[in-house]
Amino acid sequence: MVSEDGAVLDDTATVVVTGTRAERFTVFARERSPELSRIAYLLCGDVHRAADLVQLALERTYRAWNRVGDGDPFAYARRVIATARIDSWRRTRRDVLVAPADLRPGATADGAQHVVDRDELVRALRQLPAGQRRAVVLRYLLDRTEKQTAEDLGITVGAVKSAASRGLDRLRQILGTRRRRPETTNDTVSRKEAQ
């Protein structure tokens, strides 16, 4: 959309510039919580832990609202989630991950294919080491640059490149084994002829 003065407007987010601090934050929290929840879930793979991360991010964003409210509060909240996730892992030095087979069952035949694909991707992400999972999620699913990802994770750009590359290779292996097509009769005939 384009405003009367020629500025490009983004119709996916509403910016509230009037009202009290609490009113502006409430609008932000209402509109951005679903996105923050998806980010948190992809980073930790646990619905309850993700909800805790979102709550922490919203709390810290509200406390810093005077500094970030006129800028990009979503970026601030996203960074809080990534940092809090790393801190919780450092504190416990362990991740209790649910086995991919124990995750919710795949979509039924009447569901949309993208739900099945998303479920398959989440299961595959759960099998990656934590560092690779973080780099892949921030870099490719959230479309962050290598520099932004490095800043969010507190590592070097080279480490982001390495972790993301290894993570993508591993995802290809995992998803490739799940998506192998069954042999057809033409494949069988070709193999017999080759011998």
Salt bridges, closest charged atoms under 4 A:
GLU35 OE2 - ARG32 NH1 3.04
GLU59 OE2 - ARG63 NH2 3.21
ASP70 OD1 - ARG24 NH1 3.46
ASP95 OD1 - ARG49 NH1 3.45
ASP95 OD1 - ARG85 NH2 2.75
ASP95 OD2 - ARG133 NH2 3.67
ASP117 OD1 - ARG179 NH2 3.58
ASP119 OD1 - ARG104 NH1 3.42
ASP119 OD2 - ARG123 NE 2.95
GLU120 OE2 - ARG179 NE 3.45
GLU146 OE2 - ARG139 NH2 3.93
GLU146 OE1 - LYS161 NZ 4.00
ASP152 OD2 - ARG144 NH2 2.93
ASP169 OD1 - ARG172 NH1 3.06
GLU183 OE2 - ARG191 NH1 2.37
ASP187 OD2 - ARG181 NH1 3.37
